[in-house]
Amino acid sequence: MDLEQLDILEKKIEDLISMLEALRKENEVLREKVQIQEGKINDLSSQVESLRSAKENARMKIASLLERLERLSM
């Protein structure tokens, strides 16, 4: 293997190392973004559950009021 081939190989290895470092940084950024999005999903899930509960409570109150109105009109 002559000196020129070694230089080419060294350049390729350096390029691969640089690419690996960039991919690791990108992976870290993406993992952080995923963690943030998972937190948002959890918050939204809690909000949805709270709204479902409020909706059910409202439905039960309306049903109760309708029953009372029916009894009054009899």
C-alpha positions as CSV (number, residue, x, y, z in Angstrom):
1,M,0.0,0.0,0.0
2,D,1.5,3.3,-1.0
3,L,1.4,6.6,0.7
4,E,-1.4,8.0,-1.6
5,Q,-3.7,5.0,-0.7
6,L,-3.0,5.5,3.0
7,D,-4.0,9.2,2.6
8,I,-7.2,8.2,0.9
9,L,-8.0,5.6,3.6
10,E,-7.2,8.1,6.3
11,K,-9.5,10.7,4.7
12,K,-12.3,8.2,4.4
13,I,-11.9,7.2,8.1
14,E,-11.9,10.8,9.2
15,D,-15.1,11.4,7.1
16,L,-16.8,8.4,8.7
17,I,-15.8,9.6,12.2
18,S,-17.2,13.0,11.4
19,M,-20.4,11.5,10.1
20,L,-20.7,9.2,13.2
21,E,-20.3,12.3,15.5
22,A,-22.9,14.2,13.6
23,L,-25.3,11.3,13.7
24,R,-24.8,10.9,17.4
25,K,-25.6,14.5,18.0
26,E,-28.7,14.3,15.7
27,N,-29.8,11.2,17.6
28,E,-29.5,13.0,20.9
29,V,-31.5,16.0,19.6
30,L,-34.2,13.6,18.3
31,R,-34.3,11.7,21.5
32,E,-34.9,15.0,23.4
33,K,-37.6,16.0,20.9
34,V,-39.3,12.6,21.4
35,Q,-39.2,13.0,25.2
36,I,-40.8,16.5,24.9
37,Q,-43.5,15.1,22.6
38,E,-44.2,12.2,24.9
39,G,-44.7,14.7,27.7
40,K,-47.1,16.6,25.5
41,I,-49.0,13.4,24.7
42,N,-49.3,12.6,28.4
43,D,-50.6,16.1,29.1
44,L,-53.1,15.9,26.3
45,S,-54.2,12.4,27.4
46,S,-54.8,13.8,30.9
47,Q,-56.8,16.7,29.4
48,V,-58.9,14.3,27.3
49,E,-59.7,12.2,30.3
50,S,-60.6,15.2,32.3
51,L,-62.9,16.4,29.5
52,R,-64.5,13.0,29.2
53,S,-65.2,13.0,32.9
54,A,-66.7,16.5,32.7
55,K,-68.8,15.4,29.7
56,E,-70.1,12.4,31.6
57,N,-70.9,14.5,34.6
58,A,-72.8,17.0,32.4
59,R,-74.7,14.2,30.7
60,M,-75.7,12.8,34.1
61,K,-76.9,16.2,35.3
62,I,-78.9,16.8,32.2
63,A,-80.5,13.4,32.4
64,S,-81.4,14.1,36.1
65,L,-82.9,17.5,35.2
66,L,-84.9,15.9,32.3
67,E,-86.3,13.3,34.7
68,R,-87.3,16.0,37.2
69,L,-89.0,18.0,34.4
70,E,-90.9,14.9,33.2
71,R,-92.1,14.3,36.8
72,L,-93.3,17.9,37.1
73,S,-95.2,17.8,33.9
74,M,-97.2,14.7,34.9
